[in-house]
């Protein structure tokens, strides 16, 4: 058997590793369920559907109702769906289908609501009707009210009802998404102003529309946290009329991702200590006790022994990270019938980054500190010191300096990058350079490993 695989099995199947993996996974599932219970569980089923519709209804004095609408998926792409107009008694008074572009127009008399059906999904929206008898022919063709109707899942990036219409931004990727606009006016223009987290305007654009429901491609300014809508003459953001929050990640996915991230909090906080202990058991104790002399007296070079023990421990960190993340992601998949694959991938990267660094750090220190017990204690102390420093530096330093330290100097910089991506889903406008962050992380891991090996070669056994 390959010595790396053999040592990996010995390290991964250690009782301490398995017990703590099961305990942290169980606790993580519990935390994730709590987050789900308070933020997602009570949402209506339509929040998870991959079917949405918006429209504008028009009421006439004789009880006729006409609806212009659009049916779309969670990315803003059109859907061919069945639309029924139903009376208060439940009788279908009119039926149609949205075309290949997702648009539909339906008309009926004395209707109370419409039902939109697509695949296994079925949602409705109320239509306000006003019937009036004895009106002249001219009056019967006069619109007496207009009404915005919609049923939009929580997979949107931005949602705002602004009096005369409704704006939904969805399907954002690399700062480009789709603006779905339903307006009681069939033509006009709409101002969009983008604000950063400090409520400072960082850009704007004007959308010209022609139709009651229009679809526009929209480029979001990198760094946008809020968007305000208004007409061309609008004065923009005021304290009385604050902008609505914009999320680069779909609203419900953000909630789900927060649950997944919260589930890993204890694992991230304490499993690195297990990796430090693993370095102690697999390496430090052998050097301290002198057992390593017997091991390398066989046809085994120092380089082979060092690389084998180092790699087997790192593989244990990779395996536990993947198992834990899949368990948490699988739990959310059962709860909401949606597997958050992206954030699970980011979580795996976060955990591998953290566990690898602290294992290598302890491994390296074992070659400089004679006592295995002292190595274990110092490694754990360094772990807590680094975590505390990571937590307090952003409080006292300017944001730009904190970003440099967090994404470039930080020995677990890839963890910081993955955390950022978990809530932003894009590198556009990111406060770091991905290439530099990767190089910085690899420099720590490779540098400490080489430093430990060079010292190990010179140890007098």
GUDREN-75021 format. One record per residue (C-alpha): x, y, z. Coordinates in steps of 0.1 Angstrom, whole numbers, always signed. Layout:
<sites>
X / Y / Z;
...
</sites>
This chain:
<sites>
+0 / +0 / +0;
+12 / +35 / -8;
+27 / +49 / +24;
+8 / +82 / +21;
-25 / +63 / +18;
-16 / +41 / +47;
-7 / +71 / +69;
-38 / +89 / +58;
-60 / +60 / +69;
-42 / +60 / +102;
-47 / +97 / +107;
-82 / +101 / +94;
-95 / +70 / +112;
-82 / +81 / +145;
-109 / +80 / +171;
-104 / +116 / +181;
-107 / +128 / +145;
-139 / +108 / +139;
-156 / +117 / +172;
-150 / +154 / +168;
-160 / +153 / +131;
-193 / +137 / +141;
-198 / +160 / +170;
-191 / +192 / +150;
-212 / +180 / +121;
-242 / +173 / +145;
-238 / +207 / +161;
-234 / +224 / +127;
-266 / +208 / +115;
-283 / +220 / +147;
-271 / +256 / +141;
-281 / +254 / +105;
-316 / +243 / +114;
-319 / +271 / +139;
-309 / +297 / +112;
-333 / +280 / +88;
-361 / +280 / +114;
-358 / +317 / +120;
-351 / +330 / +85;
-364 / +306 / +59;
-389 / +280 / +73;
-419 / +304 / +75;
-415 / +317 / +40;
-443 / +306 / +16;
-436 / +277 / -8;
-436 / +301 / -37;
-404 / +316 / -23;
-385 / +285 / -36;
-403 / +281 / -69;
-385 / +286 / -102;
-415 / +305 / -116;
-424 / +341 / -112;
-448 / +365 / -129;
-455 / +403 / -129;
-483 / +422 / -146;
-505 / +452 / -148;
-543 / +447 / -146;
-568 / +472 / -160;
-604 / +475 / -149;
-633 / +488 / -169;
-668 / +501 / -157;
-686 / +471 / -173;
-666 / +446 / -152;
-641 / +437 / -179;
-605 / +431 / -167;
-575 / +430 / -189;
-540 / +419 / -177;
-507 / +424 / -195;
-480 / +402 / -179;
-447 / +383 / -180;
-438 / +349 / -167;
-401 / +342 / -160;
-377 / +318 / -141;
-354 / +328 / -113;
-328 / +340 / -138;
-353 / +363 / -155;
-356 / +341 / -186;
-391 / +337 / -201;
-414 / +307 / -194;
-443 / +294 / -214;
-470 / +290 / -188;
-508 / +286 / -187;
-527 / +316 / -174;
-563 / +314 / -162;
-586 / +342 / -153;
-611 / +331 / -126;
-643 / +346 / -111;
-650 / +349 / -74;
-670 / +316 / -76;
-640 / +297 / -90;
-652 / +296 / -126;
-625 / +300 / -153;
-637 / +329 / -175;
-607 / +331 / -197;
-575 / +312 / -205;
-543 / +318 / -224;
-506 / +309 / -226;
-476 / +331 / -223;
-456 / +332 / -256;
-421 / +320 / -261;
-409 / +354 / -249;
-428 / +350 / -216;
-454 / +377 / -223;
-492 / +373 / -222;
-524 / +393 / -224;
-556 / +380 / -210;
-591 / +395 / -207;
-623 / +384 / -190;
-655 / +397 / -173;
-661 / +398 / -136;
-628 / +381 / -128;
-614 / +381 / -93;
-579 / +366 / -97;
-556 / +349 / -122;
-538 / +316 / -118;
-504 / +310 / -134;
-494 / +273 / -140;
-460 / +261 / -150;
-447 / +226 / -145;
-456 / +216 / -110;
-460 / +252 / -98;
-492 / +270 / -95;
-496 / +306 / -81;
-523 / +332 / -82;
-527 / +370 / -78;
-558 / +389 / -69;
-573 / +413 / -94;
-594 / +442 / -81;
-626 / +446 / -101;
-652 / +473 / -101;
-685 / +466 / -119;
-709 / +495 / -128;
-743 / +492 / -145;
-759 / +518 / -168;
-727 / +533 / -181;
-725 / +547 / -216;
-705 / +530 / -243;
-678 / +557 / -240;
-676 / +552 / -203;
-674 / +514 / -207;
-641 / +518 / -226;
-626 / +541 / -200;
-601 / +525 / -176;
-612 / +532 / -141;
-582 / +516 / -123;
-548 / +500 / -129;
-533 / +476 / -105;
-498 / +459 / -103;
-500 / +422 / -97;
-471 / +398 / -91;
-459 / +367 / -74;
-421 / +367 / -73;
-399 / +341 / -56;
-371 / +351 / -32;
-344 / +345 / -58;
-342 / +381 / -66;
-313 / +405 / -62;
-334 / +436 / -59;
-372 / +443 / -54;
-390 / +475 / -51;
-426 / +487 / -55;
-424 / +524 / -62;
-460 / +536 / -65;
-466 / +535 / -102;
-448 / +503 / -108;
-427 / +474 / -97;
-390 / +467 / -104;
-373 / +434 / -100;
-336 / +427 / -107;
-327 / +391 / -110;
-301 / +367 / -125;
-271 / +390 / -117;
-238 / +375 / -128;
-206 / +395 / -129;
-226 / +427 / -121;
-250 / +422 / -151;
-286 / +412 / -146;
-321 / +416 / -159;
-344 / +444 / -148;
-381 / +434 / -150;
-402 / +464 / -149;
-440 / +465 / -146;
-455 / +500 / -149;
-490 / +515 / -150;
-477 / +537 / -179;
-468 / +521 / -212;
-439 / +543 / -218;
-415 / +565 / -198;
-381 / +565 / -182;
-368 / +554 / -149;
-338 / +567 / -130;
-316 / +542 / -110;
-290 / +555 / -86;
-265 / +532 / -71;
-251 / +536 / -36;
-223 / +520 / -17;
-225 / +507 / +19;
-218 / +543 / +31;
-249 / +555 / +12;
-226 / +574 / -12;
-238 / +576 / -48;
-214 / +557 / -70;
-233 / +558 / -103;
-266 / +560 / -121;
-284 / +551 / -152;
-317 / +558 / -170;
-339 / +531 / -183;
-363 / +540 / -212;
-392 / +517 / -214;
-421 / +512 / -239;
-447 / +488 / -227;
-465 / +479 / -195;
-440 / +451 / -188;
-405 / +454 / -201;
-373 / +435 / -197;
-339 / +453 / -198;
-304 / +442 / -193;
-288 / +462 / -165;
-252 / +466 / -154;
-248 / +471 / -117;
-220 / +494 / -105;
-194 / +473 / -86;
-197 / +479 / -49;
-234 / +487 / -50;
-253 / +480 / -17;
-284 / +501 / -23;
-304 / +513 / -53;
-330 / +540 / -55;
-356 / +543 / -82;
-375 / +574 / -95;
-385 / +594 / -125;
-360 / +616 / -144;
-370 / +645 / -122;
-365 / +626 / -90;
-341 / +641 / -65;
-328 / +607 / -56;
-320 / +594 / -21;
-334 / +613 / +9;
-338 / +603 / +46;
-376 / +602 / +41;
-372 / +580 / +9;
-341 / +558 / +15;
-329 / +534 / -12;
-338 / +497 / -11;
-310 / +472 / -4;
-294 / +454 / -33;
-278 / +420 / -29;
-253 / +406 / -54;
-265 / +372 / -44;
-302 / +362 / -46;
-322 / +372 / -15;
-332 / +337 / -4;
-298 / +322 / -14;
-282 / +348 / +8;
-303 / +335 / +38;
-295 / +299 / +29;
-258 / +307 / +26;
-258 / +325 / +60;
-272 / +293 / +75;
-245 / +272 / +59;
-218 / +296 / +70;
-232 / +298 / +106;
-233 / +260 / +107;
-195 / +259 / +103;
-187 / +285 / +130;
-178 / +260 / +157;
-160 / +237 / +132;
-139 / +266 / +120;
-132 / +277 / +156;
-121 / +244 / +171;
-113 / +217 / +145;
-80 / +234 / +137;
-70 / +224 / +173;
-77 / +188 / +163;
-53 / +193 / +133;
-27 / +207 / +156;
-31 / +176 / +179;
-28 / +154 / +148;
+5 / +170 / +139;
+16 / +163 / +175;
+5 / +126 / +174;
+19 / +119 / +139;
+51 / +138 / +141;
+61 / +158 / +172;
+59 / +128 / +196;
+80 / +106 / +173;
+108 / +132 / +173;
+105 / +139 / +211;
+104 / +102 / +220;
+132 / +92 / +197;
+110 / +67 / +178;
+118 / +84 / +146;
+154 / +70 / +148;
+139 / +35 / +144;
+115 / +45 / +116;
+141 / +61 / +94;
+167 / +33 / +101;
+147 / +13 / +77;
+150 / +20 / +39;
+132 / +53 / +43;
+147 / +87 / +37;
+141 / +117 / +59;
+125 / +134 / +29;
+101 / +105 / +23;
+91 / +103 / +60;
+86 / +141 / +62;
+65 / +143 / +30;
+44 / +112 / +39;
+34 / +124 / +74;
+29 / +160 / +61;
+7 / +149 / +32;
-14 / +123 / +51;
-23 / +150 / +77;
-32 / +175 / +49;
-54 / +148 / +32;
-72 / +143 / +66;
-80 / +180 / +66;
-93 / +179 / +31;
-114 / +148 / +38;
-130 / +162 / +70;
-137 / +196 / +53;
-155 / +179 / +24;
-175 / +155 / +46;
-185 / +183 / +70;
-195 / +207 / +42;
-215 / +180 / +23;
-234 / +170 / +55;
-244 / +207 / +61;
-253 / +213 / +25;
-273 / +180 / +24;
-292 / +191 / +55;
-303 / +223 / +38;
-311 / +203 / +6;
-336 / +182 / +26;
-351 / +212 / +44;
-357 / +234 / +13;
-352 / +211 / -16;
-323 / +231 / -29;
-286 / +222 / -26;
-265 / +253 / -21;
-236 / +240 / -42;
-217 / +273 / -46;
-216 / +282 / -9;
-208 / +245 / +0;
-178 / +247 / -24;
-167 / +280 / -8;
-171 / +264 / +26;
-148 / +235 / +16;
-122 / +260 / +4;
-124 / +279 / +37;
-120 / +249 / +58;
-92 / +234 / +38;
-73 / +267 / +40;
-76 / +270 / +78;
-70 / +233 / +86;
-40 / +231 / +63;
-23 / +262 / +77;
-25 / +252 / +113;
-14 / +216 / +106;
+16 / +228 / +87;
+24 / +255 / +114;
+25 / +229 / +141;
+44 / +205 / +119;
+70 / +231 / +112;
+74 / +241 / +149;
+80 / +205 / +159;
+114 / +208 / +142;
+125 / +238 / +162;
+110 / +229 / +197;
+124 / +198 / +213;
+95 / +191 / +236;
+64 / +177 / +218;
+42 / +189 / +247;
+57 / +224 / +244;
+51 / +224 / +206;
+15 / +214 / +211;
+9 / +242 / +237;
+27 / +269 / +216;
+8 / +259 / +185;
-26 / +261 / +202;
-16 / +295 / +218;
-5 / +308 / +183;
-39 / +297 / +169;
-58 / +317 / +195;
-35 / +347 / +191;
-39 / +348 / +153;
-77 / +345 / +156;
-79 / +373 / +181;
-56 / +396 / +160;
-78 / +388 / +129;
-108 / +398 / +149;
-96 / +431 / +164;
-75 / +446 / +136;
-104 / +457 / +115;
-118 / +476 / +144;
-87 / +499 / +147;
-74 / +500 / +111;
-88 / +518 / +81;
-107 / +496 / +57;
-81 / +496 / +29;
-53 / +486 / +54;
-76 / +459 / +69;
-83 / +445 / +35;
-46 / +443 / +26;
-39 / +424 / +59;
-70 / +402 / +55;
-66 / +392 / +19;
-28 / +393 / +14;
-9 / +391 / +47;
-33 / +368 / +64;
-19 / +332 / +64;
-55 / +319 / +56;
-62 / +346 / +29;
-80 / +321 / +7;
-105 / +316 / +35;
-112 / +353 / +35;
-116 / +352 / -3;
-141 / +323 / -1;
-160 / +340 / +27;
-164 / +371 / +5;
-175 / +351 / -25;
-201 / +333 / -3;
-221 / +365 / +1;
-212 / +382 / -32;
-210 / +355 / -59;
-187 / +377 / -80;
-152 / +391 / -81;
-164 / +423 / -97;
-156 / +451 / -73;
-139 / +428 / -49;
-115 / +446 / -25;
-86 / +421 / -34;
-67 / +406 / -63;
-75 / +369 / -64;
-41 / +360 / -79;
-22 / +378 / -52;
-44 / +362 / -25;
-37 / +327 / -39;
+0 / +334 / -41;
+0 / +347 / -5;
-18 / +316 / +8;
+5 / +292 / -10;
+36 / +311 / +1;
+26 / +306 / +37;
+18 / +268 / +32;
+48 / +260 / +10;
+72 / +283 / +29;
+64 / +268 / +63;
+66 / +233 / +49;
+101 / +239 / +34;
+113 / +257 / +65;
+103 / +227 / +86;
+119 / +203 / +62;
+152 / +222 / +60;
+154 / +221 / +98;
+144 / +185 / +100;
+173 / +175 / +77;
+197 / +191 / +101;
+183 / +176 / +133;
+208 / +153 / +150;
+188 / +122 / +157;
</sites>
